[in-house]
Amino acid sequence: MVDWQPLFLTFELASVTTVILFCIGVPFAWWLSQTRIRCKPAIEALVAMPLVLPPSVLGFYLLLAFSPNNWFGQWLDQAAGLRLAFSFEGLVVASCLFSFPFLVHPVQAGFQNLPASYAEAAYILGKSRWVTFLRVLLPNIKPALLSGTVLAFAHTIGEFGVVLMIGGNLPGETRVASIAIYDEVESLNYAAANAYAGVLFCLSFLILLLVYATNRRALK
């Protein structure tokens, strides 16, 4: 019998991660599209690191940082009573870092492709930077926002190396669908592995289909 808890936990992780990334990543992408500071290439390189680093590398360093034997892990434990290693909260932090470029890059490109006249017209009409950002810029990059949000969600669903390093395999806490598939294959329980994999495959296809269909309509 298939345990559906890993799938529910996967969707919960992806949802929480996507909401956090949207709130942090969209303003950051706007700032990155506007700034002209000299260290901008270094910042962009750091943001893009999860795209080229093996997930196990990022997971390893995060595991060291979150460990109670490390000063940062000790500080989190003593100051906030928070233990990120082998916990759902740790998976959220790791997922946000690992999926960050998947949201930032499309949104940054959307901001950069907007004509500067949009913001200039809003400023001439007396609109503040915040109002201009919310009511002028964001509505004009809806396809980029959708692409970034959906890619971050889909990427979080498919994570394996990072979540394995940070969360391990704790049922109901850190055992997401990708970990469950790995376990079932190792146990030669291909029926259960196929059930998990089939759900993730269909969901990922539907998500990407939604993105492409929506963006195609937006371009017409």
N, CA, C and O of each residue as an XYZ file, in Angstrom:
880
protein
N       0.847     -1.201      0.000
C       0.000      0.000      0.000
C       0.881      1.251      0.000
O       1.865      1.317      0.737
N       0.536      2.225     -0.812
C       1.331      3.431     -0.956
C       1.024      4.405      0.174
O      -0.141      4.663      0.478
N       2.062      4.943      0.790
C       1.932      5.983      1.804
C       1.971      7.340      1.097
O       2.998      7.713      0.530
N       0.868      8.072      1.128
C       0.772      9.330      0.406
C       1.336     10.513      1.198
O       1.363     11.636      0.695
N       1.782     10.273      2.418
C       2.327     11.347      3.235
C       3.513     12.058      2.575
O       3.586     13.285      2.648
N       4.452     11.337      1.929
C       5.563     12.040      1.262
C       5.107     13.031      0.193
O       5.721     14.084      0.023
N       4.029     12.701     -0.532
C       3.528     13.619     -1.551
C       2.916     14.870     -0.919
O       3.146     15.985     -1.386
N       2.141     14.677      0.142
C       1.571     15.833      0.835
C       2.676     16.723      1.391
O       2.594     17.948      1.311
N       3.713     16.098      1.957
C       4.826     16.860      2.515
C       5.584     17.600      1.410
O       6.040     18.725      1.612
N       5.714     16.969      0.251
C       6.383     17.609     -0.886
C       5.633     18.854     -1.338
O       6.245     19.896     -1.573
N       4.319     18.753     -1.462
C       3.515     19.901     -1.894
C       3.523     21.005     -0.837
O       3.518     22.189     -1.172
N       3.536     20.614      0.442
C       3.625     21.613      1.504
C       4.961     22.344      1.444
O       5.010     23.568      1.565
N       6.038     21.594      1.259
C       7.363     22.196      1.159
C       7.451     23.129     -0.040
O       7.967     24.241      0.074
N       6.953     22.683     -1.186
C       7.011     23.510     -2.396
C       6.164     24.769     -2.249
O       6.560     25.839     -2.711
N       5.021     24.651     -1.621
C       4.142     25.812     -1.451
C       4.759     26.851     -0.521
O       4.792     28.039     -0.844
N       5.245     26.402      0.633
C       5.861     27.323      1.597
C       7.085     27.988      0.982
O       7.276     29.197      1.109
N       7.910     27.191      0.316
C       9.121     27.727     -0.312
C       8.784     28.760     -1.381
O       9.432     29.803     -1.463
N       7.783     28.478     -2.195
C       7.426     29.395     -3.277
C       6.896     30.716     -2.745
O       7.225     31.774     -3.282
N       6.080     30.672     -1.702
C       5.562     31.911     -1.107
C       6.699     32.763     -0.561
O       6.734     33.974     -0.782
N       7.631     32.134      0.153
C       8.778     32.870      0.711
C       9.635     33.444     -0.406
O      10.047     34.602     -0.344
N       9.903     32.638     -1.425
C      10.734     33.100     -2.539
C      10.071     34.251     -3.286
O      10.752     35.181     -3.718
N       8.761     34.199     -3.442
C       8.066     35.280     -4.142
C       8.207     36.589     -3.366
O       8.480     37.639     -3.949
N       8.020     36.520     -2.061
C       8.086     37.732     -1.233
C       9.494     38.322     -1.196
O       9.658     39.541     -1.133
N      10.505     37.460     -1.235
C      11.896     37.934     -1.162
C      12.487     38.135     -2.553
O      13.167     39.128     -2.812
N      12.219     37.177     -3.447
C      12.892     37.165     -4.747
C      12.432     38.234     -5.708
O      13.241     38.746     -6.482
N      11.140     38.595     -5.687
C      10.652     39.605     -6.639
C      11.263     40.979     -6.347
O      11.775     41.609     -7.272
N      11.232     41.472     -5.098
C      11.917     42.753     -4.835
C      13.415     42.688     -5.106
O      14.006     43.658     -5.580
N      14.033     41.538     -4.802
C      15.467     41.399     -5.058
C      15.755     41.437     -6.556
O      16.729     42.054     -6.988
N      14.913     40.779     -7.346
C      15.099     40.781     -8.798
C      14.944     42.184     -9.358
O      15.674     42.576    -10.268
N      13.989     42.951     -8.815
C      13.822     44.333     -9.264
C      15.061     45.166     -8.925
O      15.550     45.937     -9.751
N      15.558     44.995     -7.691
C      16.770     45.728     -7.297
C      17.949     45.335     -8.189
O      18.729     46.191     -8.609
N      18.074     44.047     -8.474
C      19.183     43.574     -9.287
C      19.085     44.109    -10.715
O      20.104     44.340    -11.366
N      17.877     44.303    -11.193
C      17.703     44.830    -12.556
C      18.003     46.322    -12.634
O      18.270     46.846    -13.716
N      17.962     47.015    -11.483
C      18.149     48.462    -11.479
C      19.532     48.905    -11.026
O      20.020     49.952    -11.452
N      20.165     48.117    -10.167
C      21.419     48.560     -9.564
C      22.563     48.601    -10.570
O      22.585     47.851    -11.546
N      23.501     49.488    -10.310
C      24.688     49.615    -11.156
C      25.964     49.513    -10.311
O      27.024     49.987    -10.719
N      25.856     48.897     -9.145
C      27.028     48.792     -8.276
C      28.090     47.902     -8.924
O      27.773     47.016     -9.717
N      29.342     48.149     -8.576
C      30.447     47.465     -9.231
C      30.484     45.963     -8.941
O      30.976     45.179     -9.753
N      29.965     45.574     -7.788
C      30.008     44.149     -7.431
C      28.789     43.376     -7.953
O      28.566     42.236     -7.546
N      28.004     43.979     -8.842
C      26.813     43.309     -9.375
C      27.151     41.954    -10.022
O      26.427     40.989     -9.779
N      28.219     41.837    -10.836
C      28.531     40.514    -11.401
C      28.785     39.451    -10.332
O      28.411     38.291    -10.505
N      29.421     39.848     -9.226
C      29.676     38.882     -8.153
C      28.367     38.450     -7.497
O      28.190     37.276     -7.170
N      27.448     39.401     -7.304
C      26.150     39.072     -6.714
C      25.371     38.140     -7.627
O      24.777     37.165     -7.169
N      25.375     38.444     -8.928
C      24.660     37.591     -9.881
C      25.279     36.196     -9.940
O      24.570     35.204    -10.110
N      26.588     36.126     -9.801
C      27.250     34.819     -9.794
C      26.846     34.014     -8.563
O      26.612     32.809     -8.660
N      26.762     34.670     -7.410
C      26.346     33.978     -6.189
C      24.913     33.481     -6.300
O      24.598     32.368     -5.879
N      24.050     34.312     -6.869
C      22.647     33.912     -7.043
C      22.545     32.688     -7.945
O      21.726     31.800     -7.706
N      23.379     32.643     -8.982
C      23.322     31.551     -9.964
C      24.061     30.291     -9.525
O      23.968     29.267    -10.202
N      24.781     30.335     -8.427
C      25.573     29.181     -8.003
C      24.775     27.880     -7.899
O      25.273     26.837     -8.322
N      23.550     27.904     -7.351
C      22.792     26.638     -7.281
C      22.509     26.006     -8.639
O      22.193     24.818     -8.709
N      22.619     26.786     -9.728
C      22.376     26.230    -11.061
C      23.512     25.325    -11.516
O      23.306     24.430    -12.335
N      24.715     25.555    -10.986
C      25.878     24.804    -11.451
C      26.474     23.905    -10.374
O      27.170     22.940    -10.688
N      26.209     24.214     -9.110
C      26.752     23.388     -8.033
C      25.986     22.067     -7.920
O      24.763     22.060     -8.054
N      26.674     20.961     -7.679
C      25.954     19.729     -7.345
C      25.125     19.945     -6.087
O      25.623     20.541     -5.132
N      23.891     19.488     -6.051
C      23.057     19.706     -4.863
C      23.695     19.208     -3.575
O      23.487     19.795     -2.513
N      24.468     18.133     -3.660
C      25.102     17.592     -2.461
C      26.123     18.560     -1.870
O      26.346     18.559     -0.659
N      26.748     19.390     -2.715
C      27.724     20.360     -2.218
C      27.026     21.417     -1.372
O      27.449     21.698     -0.250
N      25.963     21.998     -1.906
C      25.205     22.981     -1.148
C      24.615     22.357      0.106
O      24.635     22.964      1.177
N      24.091     21.144     -0.027
C      23.522     20.457      1.125
C      24.555     20.180      2.195
O      24.255     20.280      3.384
N      25.765     19.834      1.794
C      26.830     19.549      2.754
C      27.188     20.785      3.577
O      27.304     20.717      4.800
N      27.361     21.920      2.887
C      27.736     23.143      3.608
C      26.595     23.650      4.479
O      26.835     24.178      5.565
N      25.364     23.496      4.019
C      24.230     23.891      4.854
C      24.120     22.984      6.075
O      23.796     23.443      7.171
N      24.391     21.699      5.882
C      24.351     20.769      7.012
C      25.395     21.145      8.054
O      25.128     21.086      9.254
N      26.590     21.533      7.595
C      27.618     21.983      8.535
C      27.171     23.246      9.266
O      27.364     23.374     10.474
N      26.572     24.177      8.526
C      26.142     25.438      9.140
C      25.019     25.222     10.148
O      24.982     25.883     11.186
N      24.107     24.304      9.852
C      22.950     24.081     10.723
C      23.247     23.149     11.890
O      22.440     23.044     12.814
N      24.379     22.478     11.866
C      24.704     21.514     12.911
C      24.836     22.201     14.272
O      25.410     23.287     14.352
N      24.319     21.595     15.335
C      24.484     22.169     16.683
C      25.944     22.268     17.107
O      26.265     23.001     18.043
N      26.829     21.545     16.434
C      28.252     21.625     16.754
C      28.927     22.834     16.120
O      30.085     23.132     16.412
N      28.190     23.536     15.241
C      28.726     24.724     14.590
C      28.214     25.960     15.318
O      27.137     25.924     15.912
N      28.976     27.058     15.281
C      28.588     28.270     16.018
C      27.245     28.809     15.570
O      26.456     29.287     16.386
N      26.978     28.731     14.238
C      25.706     29.245     13.741
C      24.551     28.369     14.211
O      23.508     28.877     14.623
N      24.738     27.060     14.150
C      23.706     26.149     14.631
C      23.474     26.300     16.127
O      22.337     26.239     16.594
N      24.553     26.497     16.876
C      24.420     26.722     18.313
C      23.667     28.010     18.599
O      22.822     28.060     19.493
N      23.982     29.064     17.826
C      23.310     30.348     18.029
C      21.815     30.234     17.747
O      21.003     30.775     18.499
N      21.440     29.537     16.673
C      20.027     29.345     16.361
C      19.319     28.578     17.475
O      18.188     28.895     17.842
N      19.998     27.571     18.005
C      19.407     26.741     19.054
C      19.223     27.538     20.339
O      18.178     27.460     20.985
N      20.250     28.308     20.703
C      20.193     29.044     21.967
C      19.337     30.301     21.885
O      18.608     30.618     22.825
N      19.422     31.017     20.768
C      18.701     32.287     20.649
C      17.232     32.105     20.283
O      16.368     32.829     20.779
N      16.953     31.134     19.414
C      15.582     30.968     18.928
C      14.998     29.588     19.186
O      13.838     29.331     18.862
N      15.795     28.696     19.770
C      15.320     27.336     19.995
C      15.004     26.612     18.710
O      14.094     25.785     18.656
N      15.768     26.929     17.664
C      15.494     26.402     16.323
C      16.621     25.488     15.877
O      17.786     25.886     15.866
N      16.276     24.277     15.514
C      17.236     23.317     14.958
C      16.837     23.023     13.519
O      15.797     22.420     13.252
N      17.692     23.465     12.600
C      17.365     23.329     11.187
C      17.807     21.996     10.596
O      17.211     21.524      9.628
N      18.837     21.389     11.162
C      19.305     20.101     10.631
C      18.270     19.022     10.920
O      17.807     18.880     12.051
N      17.910     18.263      9.884
C      16.958     17.163      9.985
C      15.610     17.630     10.530
O      15.051     17.042     11.456
N      15.111     18.704      9.926
C      13.794     19.232     10.292
C      13.139     19.812      9.050
O      13.809     20.104      8.060
N      11.813     19.976      9.113
C      11.091     20.553      7.982
C      11.509     21.997      7.748
O      11.611     22.447      6.607
N      11.751     22.726      8.848
C      12.191     24.115      8.720
C      13.520     24.207      7.981
O      13.733     25.116      7.179
N      14.412     23.258      8.256
C      15.691     23.224      7.547
C      15.506     22.968      6.066
O      16.223     23.533      5.240
N      14.532     22.106      5.719
C      14.239     21.851      4.309
C      13.745     23.122      3.618
O      14.085     23.380      2.464
N      12.946     23.906      4.329
C      12.426     25.149      3.744
C      13.572     26.116      3.451
O      13.634     26.695      2.367
N      14.478     26.292      4.413
C      15.615     27.192      4.217
C      16.480     26.716      3.055
O      16.858     27.505      2.189
N      16.791     25.425      3.042
C      17.632     24.876      1.983
C      16.943     24.992      0.622
O      17.593     25.309     -0.374
N      15.644     24.739      0.573
C      14.907     24.821     -0.680
C      14.853     26.254     -1.200
O      14.939     26.487     -2.406
N      14.711     27.212     -0.287
C      14.699     28.616     -0.707
C      16.030     28.999     -1.342
O      16.055     29.681     -2.367
N      17.124     28.570     -0.749
C      18.439     28.890     -1.300
C      18.662     28.185     -2.632
O      19.216     28.769     -3.564
N      18.231     26.932     -2.722
C      18.498     26.146     -3.917
C      17.611     26.554     -5.085
O      18.028     26.447     -6.238
N      16.396     27.019     -4.810
C      15.467     27.404     -5.886
C      15.472     28.900     -6.158
O      14.755     29.360     -7.048
N      16.252     29.665     -5.424
C      16.275     31.118     -5.547
C      16.505     31.594     -6.985
O      15.748     32.442     -7.459
N      17.518     31.085     -7.699
C      17.746     31.593     -9.064
C      16.634     31.253    -10.040
O      16.466     31.947    -11.042
N      15.871     30.200     -9.771
C      14.799     29.826    -10.689
C      13.661     30.849    -10.668
O      12.914     30.967    -11.640
N      13.530     31.577     -9.578
C      12.541     32.658     -9.547
C      13.169     33.986     -9.932
O      12.562     34.767    -10.665
N      14.373     34.253     -9.450
C      14.988     35.565     -9.654
C      15.313     35.822    -11.117
O      15.044     36.916    -11.614
N      15.874     34.864    -11.813
C      16.321     35.103    -13.186
C      15.190     35.478    -14.145
O      15.333     36.461    -14.872
N      14.071     34.743    -14.182
C      12.990     35.174    -15.090
C      12.405     36.536    -14.715
O      12.091     37.342    -15.590
N      12.261     36.791    -13.411
C      11.680     38.059    -12.980
C      12.645     39.209    -13.268
O      12.216     40.282    -13.692
N      13.927     38.998    -13.043
C      14.915     40.030    -13.362
C      14.890     40.365    -14.853
O      14.935     41.534    -15.237
N      14.817     39.326    -15.684
C      14.738     39.552    -17.133
C      13.474     40.318    -17.503
O      13.499     41.171    -18.391
N      12.370     40.015    -16.823
C      11.131     40.739    -17.090
C      11.252     42.218    -16.766
O      10.797     43.062    -17.538
N      11.858     42.539    -15.635
C      12.065     43.939    -15.270
C      12.989     44.646    -16.263
O      12.737     45.786    -16.653
N      14.056     43.963    -16.665
C      15.030     44.580    -17.569
C      14.451     44.825    -18.951
O      14.893     45.734    -19.655
N      13.474     44.030    -19.346
C      12.870     44.195    -20.678
C      11.775     45.257    -20.711
O      11.283     45.608    -21.784
N      11.394     45.767    -19.546
C      10.383     46.819    -19.525
C      10.988     48.138    -19.991
O      12.104     48.471    -19.592
N      10.287     48.891    -20.819
C      10.781     50.225    -21.212
C      10.906     51.129    -19.986
O      10.031     51.136    -19.121
N      11.988     51.881    -19.919
C      12.201     52.789    -18.788
C      11.114     53.850    -18.710
O      10.896     54.436    -17.650
N      10.434     54.102    -19.816
C       9.393     55.138    -19.845
C       8.215     54.816    -18.923
O       7.513     55.724    -18.478
N       7.991     53.523    -18.631
C       6.884     53.157    -17.747
C       7.077     53.779    -16.373
O       6.193     54.456    -15.848
N       8.258     53.535    -15.800
C       8.538     54.070    -14.466
C       8.659     55.589    -14.496
O       8.203     56.269    -13.577
N       9.272     56.121    -15.549
C       9.445     57.567    -15.634
C       8.097     58.287    -15.700
O       7.925     59.344    -15.094
N       7.153     57.720    -16.430
C       5.823     58.327    -16.524
C       5.128     58.311    -15.169
O       4.457     59.273    -14.796
N       5.292     57.218    -14.437
C       4.678     57.129    -13.118
C       5.281     58.149    -12.159
O       4.562     58.769    -11.375
N       6.607     58.326    -12.221
C       7.256     59.304    -11.349
C       6.800     60.726    -11.699
O       6.592     61.546    -10.805
N       6.646     61.019    -12.988
C       6.192     62.346    -13.413
C       4.792     62.631    -12.883
O       4.465     63.772    -12.556
N       3.968     61.589    -12.799
C       2.601     61.743    -12.292
C       2.549     61.777    -10.767
O       1.472     61.840    -10.175
N       3.723     61.734    -10.136
C       3.776     61.854     -8.685
C       3.658     60.555     -7.925
O       3.467     60.574     -6.709
N       3.766     59.429     -8.601
C       3.691     58.136     -7.926
C       5.016     57.829     -7.231
O       6.089     58.122     -7.759
N       4.926     57.240     -6.051
C       6.129     56.861     -5.324
C       6.760     55.634     -5.961
O       6.150     54.983     -6.810
N       7.986     55.319     -5.551
C       8.673     54.138     -6.094
C       7.907     52.868     -5.732
O       7.830     51.941     -6.538
N       7.342     52.818     -4.527
C       6.627     51.628     -4.088
C       5.333     51.447     -4.894
O       5.024     50.342     -5.340
N       4.583     52.537     -5.075
C       3.349     52.462     -5.860
C       3.667     52.123     -7.318
O       2.948     51.348     -7.948
N       4.731     52.697     -7.844
C       5.147     52.399     -9.219
C       5.500     50.928     -9.364
O       5.149     50.287    -10.354
N       6.197     50.401     -8.367
C       6.589     48.990     -8.380
C       5.361     48.084     -8.384
O       5.293     47.131     -9.160
N       4.386     48.383     -7.513
C       3.224     47.515     -7.352
C       2.206     47.650     -8.479
O       1.650     46.652     -8.939
N       1.958     48.886     -8.926
C       0.839     49.123     -9.833
C       1.232     49.332    -11.292
O       0.386     49.294    -12.186
N       2.521     49.553    -11.518
C       2.963     49.775    -12.898
C       3.880     48.656    -13.382
O       3.641     48.060    -14.432
N       4.925     48.375    -12.616
C       5.920     47.403    -13.070
C       5.430     45.961    -12.979
O       5.499     45.216    -13.956
N       4.939     45.571    -11.813
C       4.522     44.178    -11.632
C       3.424     43.745    -12.615
O       3.529     42.660    -13.187
N       2.375     44.553    -12.832
C       1.344     44.113    -13.790
C       1.866     43.927    -15.213
O       1.255     43.214    -16.009
N       2.978     44.556    -15.531
C       3.518     44.450    -16.891
C       4.543     43.328    -17.059
O       5.083     43.144    -18.150
N       4.810     42.590    -16.006
C       5.716     41.441    -16.138
C       5.033     40.162    -15.648
O       5.684     39.273    -15.098
N       3.718     40.078    -15.852
C       2.978     38.910    -15.378
C       3.526     37.590    -15.927
O       3.639     36.631    -15.164
N       3.875     37.497    -17.234
C       4.444     36.230    -17.718
C       5.738     35.842    -17.001
O       5.955     34.668    -16.701
N       6.597     36.828    -16.726
C       7.851     36.539    -16.019
C       7.579     36.114    -14.579
O       8.235     35.212    -14.059
N       6.613     36.763    -13.939
C       6.250     36.387    -12.574
C       5.709     34.961    -12.530
O       6.057     34.179    -11.645
N       4.860     34.640    -13.489
C       4.298     33.292    -13.535
C       5.393     32.265    -13.779
O       5.437     31.234    -13.107
N       6.274     32.535    -14.733
C       7.348     31.594    -15.050
C       8.248     31.366    -13.845
O       8.555     30.224    -13.503
N       8.670     32.448    -13.201
C       9.550     32.315    -12.051
C       8.901     31.579    -10.904
O       9.524     30.719    -10.282
N       7.651     31.909    -10.617
C       6.947     31.266     -9.510
C       6.757     29.782     -9.764
O       7.001     28.957     -8.883
N       6.322     29.446    -10.967
C       6.063     28.041    -11.291
C       7.362     27.240    -11.349
O       7.404     26.099    -10.889
N       8.416     27.821    -11.905
C       9.692     27.114    -11.964
C      10.241     26.856    -10.568
O      10.791     25.786    -10.306
N      10.098     27.829     -9.666
C      10.548     27.631     -8.287
C       9.759     26.515     -7.620
O      10.330     25.675     -6.924
N       8.441     26.505     -7.833
C       7.591     25.461     -7.255
C       7.964     24.090     -7.806
O       8.145     23.134     -7.051
N       8.078     24.004     -9.132
C       8.385     22.721     -9.763
C       9.776     22.229     -9.379
O       9.976     21.035     -9.156
N      10.730     23.142     -9.301
C      12.088     22.739     -8.939
C      12.142     22.208     -7.514
O      12.863     21.251     -7.233
N      11.378     22.829     -6.608
C      11.349     22.360     -5.228
C      10.748     20.962     -5.136
O      11.199     20.137     -4.342
N       9.734     20.703     -5.947
C       9.120     19.373     -5.956
C      10.140     18.296     -6.325
O      10.106     17.192     -5.782
N      11.042     18.619     -7.246
C      11.988     17.620     -7.741
C      13.297     17.535     -6.992
O      14.175     16.773     -7.395
N      13.464     18.284     -5.922
C      14.736     18.271     -5.194
C      15.013     16.896     -4.583
O      14.105     16.205     -4.121
N      16.283     16.526     -4.594
C      16.680     15.260     -3.972
C      17.935     15.415     -3.128
O      17.915     15.156     -1.925
N      19.036     15.839     -3.762
C      20.314     15.883     -3.059
C      20.315     16.795     -1.852
O      20.805     16.417     -0.788
N      19.764     18.006     -2.006
C      19.754     18.960     -0.906
C      18.878     18.473      0.240
O      19.281     18.526      1.401
N      17.681     18.000     -0.088
C      16.778     17.565      0.977
C      17.301     16.312      1.675
O      17.063     16.128      2.869
N      18.002     15.458      0.956
C      18.580     14.271      1.578
C      19.688     14.654      2.549
O      19.785     14.087      3.637
N      20.522     15.612      2.163
C      21.626     16.025      3.021
C      21.124     16.755      4.263
O      21.611     16.516      5.368
N      20.155     17.639      4.082
C      19.668     18.459      5.188
C      18.653     17.725      6.054
O      18.699     17.805      7.281
N      17.741     17.012      5.410
C      16.620     16.426      6.151
C      16.728     14.952      6.439
O      16.060     14.451      7.343
N      17.555     14.241      5.692
C      17.608     12.801      5.890
C      16.323     12.146      5.412
O      15.788     12.493      4.359
N      15.836     11.197      6.197
C      14.654     10.429      5.787
C      13.774     10.165      7.000
O      13.641      9.027      7.451
N      13.176     11.232      7.523
C      12.325     11.112      8.710
C      10.862     11.122      8.265
O      10.384     12.150      7.785
N      10.136     10.009      8.410
C       8.736      9.947      7.973
C       7.896     11.040      8.632
O       7.960     11.252      9.843
N       7.110     11.725      7.806
C       6.241     12.763      8.314
C       6.933     14.075      8.610
O       6.268     15.060      8.932
N       8.250     14.116      8.510
C       9.005     15.326      8.838
C       9.858     15.794      7.668
O       9.803     16.963      7.285
N      10.649     14.882      7.095
C      11.543     15.265      5.997
C      11.502     14.268      4.833
O      12.224     14.451      3.853
N      10.692     13.242      4.914
C      10.639     12.222      3.854
C       9.702     12.698      2.737
O       8.513     12.381      2.720
N      10.270     13.457      1.822
C       9.490     13.963      0.690
C       9.426     12.899     -0.400
O      10.006     11.822     -0.259
N       8.721     13.204     -1.487
C       8.457     12.197     -2.516
C       9.726     11.698     -3.194
O       9.848     10.505     -3.472
N      10.675     12.599     -3.465
C      11.908     12.167     -4.140
C      12.693     11.182     -3.279
O      13.293     10.241     -3.799
N      12.691     11.395     -1.975
C      13.361     10.461     -1.057
C      12.601      9.149     -1.003
O      13.200      8.074     -0.967
N      11.270      9.243     -0.997
C      10.453      8.030     -0.960
C      10.673      7.179     -2.205
O      10.727      5.953     -2.110
N      10.801      7.808     -3.369
C      11.068      7.054     -4.599
C      12.383      6.299     -4.478
O      12.466      5.120     -4.821
N      13.398      6.979     -3.994
C      14.715      6.353     -3.827
C      14.630      5.159     -2.885
O      15.207      4.106     -3.159
N      13.914      5.320     -1.780
C      13.776      4.229     -0.810
C      13.045      3.034     -1.406
O      13.451      1.887     -1.215
N      11.964      3.311     -2.129
C      11.169      2.214     -2.694
C      11.942      1.461     -3.772
O      11.811      0.242     -3.888
N      12.736      2.165     -4.554
C      13.549      1.504     -5.570
C      14.602      0.624     -4.905
O      14.847     -0.501     -5.341
N      15.222      1.142     -3.850
C      16.214      0.336     -3.127
C      15.586     -0.913     -2.527
O      16.239     -1.951     -2.420
N      14.309     -0.813     -2.132
C      13.599     -1.956     -1.546
C      12.948     -2.840     -2.604
O      12.259     -3.806     -2.278
N      13.174     -2.496     -3.896
C      12.597     -3.228     -5.023
C      11.071     -3.170     -5.032
O      10.410     -4.033     -5.609
N      10.523     -2.145     -4.387
C       9.073     -1.943     -4.395
C       8.743     -0.976     -5.525
O       8.470      0.203     -5.299
N       8.774     -1.504     -6.749
C       8.622     -0.655     -7.919
C       7.202     -0.106     -8.079
O       7.014      0.953     -8.678
N       6.225     -0.802     -7.560
C       4.840     -0.319     -7.677
C       4.676      1.000     -6.921
O       4.095      1.952     -7.441
N       5.191      1.049     -5.697
C       5.095      2.279     -4.907
C       5.932      3.386     -5.533
O       5.502      4.538     -5.598
N       7.133      3.030     -5.994
C       7.992      4.027     -6.637
C       7.321      4.591     -7.879
O       7.409      5.788     -8.153
N       6.650      3.722     -8.631
C       5.952      4.167     -9.838
C       4.793      5.103     -9.493
O       4.515      6.049    -10.230
N       4.123      4.837     -8.378
C       3.007      5.703     -7.965
C       3.508      7.105     -7.641
O       2.940      8.097     -8.096
N       4.586      7.180     -6.843
C       5.161      8.483     -6.506
C       5.658      9.201     -7.761
O       5.365     10.377     -7.977
N       6.416      8.470     -8.583
C       7.010      9.068     -9.776
C       5.932      9.510    -10.764
O       6.063     10.557    -11.397
N       4.876      8.721    -10.897
C       3.802      9.070    -11.822
C       3.093     10.354    -11.427
O       2.775     11.183    -12.280
N       2.847     10.516    -10.130
C       2.194     11.742     -9.656
C       3.079     12.952     -9.923
O       2.602     13.980    -10.404
N       4.364     12.833     -9.614
C       5.286     13.950     -9.825
C       5.437     14.267    -11.311
O       5.507     15.433    -11.698
N       5.486     13.226    -12.139
C       5.612     13.434    -13.588
C       4.405     14.192    -14.131
O       4.557     15.172    -14.859
N       3.212     13.739    -13.776
C       1.996     14.374    -14.281
C       1.870     15.802    -13.768
O       1.490     16.703    -14.516
N       2.188     16.008    -12.497
C       2.088     17.351    -11.931
C       3.079     18.294    -12.598
O       2.728     19.427    -12.928
N       4.301     17.845    -12.799
C       5.309     18.689    -13.441
C       4.904     19.043    -14.863
O       5.092     20.179    -15.300
N       4.344     18.069    -15.591
C       3.895     18.336    -16.959
C       2.772     19.368    -16.975
O       2.782     20.281    -17.800
N       1.809     19.231    -16.073
C       0.691     20.170    -16.026
C       1.158     21.576    -15.660
O       0.650     22.564    -16.191
N       2.114     21.658    -14.763
C       2.641     22.965    -14.365
C       3.313     23.648    -15.551
O       3.052     24.819    -15.827
N       4.173     22.918    -16.249
C       4.865     23.499    -17.402
C       3.886     23.826    -18.530
O       4.042     24.838    -19.213
N       2.894     22.984    -18.723
C       1.871     23.254    -19.735
C       1.135     24.551    -19.420
O       0.845     25.337    -20.321
N       0.834     24.773    -18.150
C       0.173     26.008    -17.740
C       1.033     27.229    -18.048
O       0.532     28.244    -18.531
N       2.332     27.124    -17.765
C       3.235     28.241    -18.021
C       3.299     28.568    -19.497
O       3.136     29.725    -19.885
N       3.534     27.561    -20.327
C       3.677     27.801    -21.763
C       2.366     28.297    -22.379
O       2.379     29.179    -23.237
N       1.249     27.739    -21.948
C      -0.036     28.162    -22.506
C      -0.358     29.607    -22.100
O      -0.849     30.391    -22.912
N      -0.078     29.948    -20.847
C      -0.358     31.297    -20.366
C       0.534     32.319    -21.056
O       0.062     33.372    -21.486
N       1.819     32.010    -21.161
C       2.747     32.930    -21.815
C       2.419     33.092    -23.296
O       2.591     34.175    -23.856
N       1.950     32.027    -23.929
C       1.597     32.128    -25.356
C       0.409     33.071    -25.541
O       0.380     33.868    -26.478
N      -0.572     32.975    -24.638
C      -1.728     33.875    -24.731
C      -1.319     35.324    -24.449
O      -1.860     36.259    -25.040
N      -0.352     35.496    -23.534
C       0.075     36.848    -23.174
C       0.806     37.526    -24.331
O       0.788     38.752    -24.439
N       1.453     36.733    -25.201
C       2.195     37.291    -26.306
C       1.320     37.641    -27.501
O       1.759     38.343    -28.412
N       0.091     37.155    -27.498
C      -0.797     37.415    -28.645
C      -1.369     38.820    -28.572
O      -2.136     39.221    -29.447
